[in-house]
Amino acid sequence: MDKLTASSTAAHIQALARRFRVSHSEGPNDRLAHHISRLAGDTVELDEIERLLIGLVRAERTTRPEMILLQARYLRESRP
């Protein structure tokens, strides 16, 4: 994972999701978290890549620490 460049992070996450046939499906806890955030005045909108990361963790195809590293790299890539 250390060899990933910032420009390849999104493609790497998508490839992992394809390889393991993982997608993200919203559950009741996700809806609850969304409403709590909204009521607190915090707008949190995850994009497709971030939702795939959540799906990979839930499917136990990556660990939470690996997800955090991938998300940080992805965010640096997409939000300069």
Contacts in CASP RR format, 6 or more apart in sequence:
PFRMAT RR
TARGET T0000
AUTHOR 0000-0000-0000
METHOD contacts of the structure
MODEL  1
MDKLTASSTAAHIQALARRFRVSHSEGPNDRLAHHISRLAGDTVELDEIE
RLLIGLVRAERTTRPEMILLQARYLRESRP
1 66 0 8 1.000
1 69 0 8 1.000
1 70 0 8 1.000
4 12 0 8 1.000
4 73 0 8 1.000
6 73 0 8 1.000
6 76 0 8 1.000
6 77 0 8 1.000
7 77 0 8 1.000
9 70 0 8 1.000
9 73 0 8 1.000
9 74 0 8 1.000
9 77 0 8 1.000
10 49 0 8 1.000
10 74 0 8 1.000
10 77 0 8 1.000
10 78 0 8 1.000
12 70 0 8 1.000
13 49 0 8 1.000
13 52 0 8 1.000
13 53 0 8 1.000
13 56 0 8 1.000
13 70 0 8 1.000
13 74 0 8 1.000
14 49 0 8 1.000
14 52 0 8 1.000
16 22 0 8 1.000
16 52 0 8 1.000
16 56 0 8 1.000
16 61 0 8 1.000
16 62 0 8 1.000
17 23 0 8 1.000
17 52 0 8 1.000
17 55 0 8 1.000
17 56 0 8 1.000
20 56 0 8 1.000
20 59 0 8 1.000
20 61 0 8 1.000
22 52 0 8 1.000
22 55 0 8 1.000
22 56 0 8 1.000
22 59 0 8 1.000
22 61 0 8 1.000
23 52 0 8 1.000
23 55 0 8 1.000
24 51 0 8 1.000
24 52 0 8 1.000
24 54 0 8 1.000
24 55 0 8 1.000
24 58 0 8 1.000
34 44 0 8 1.000
37 43 0 8 1.000
37 44 0 8 1.000
46 54 0 8 1.000
47 78 0 8 1.000
49 74 0 8 1.000
49 78 0 8 1.000
50 71 0 8 1.000
50 74 0 8 1.000
53 62 0 8 1.000
53 67 0 8 1.000
53 70 0 8 1.000
53 71 0 8 1.000
53 74 0 8 1.000
54 67 0 8 1.000
55 61 0 8 1.000
56 62 0 8 1.000
56 67 0 8 1.000
57 63 0 8 1.000
57 64 0 8 1.000
57 67 0 8 1.000
62 70 0 8 1.000
END
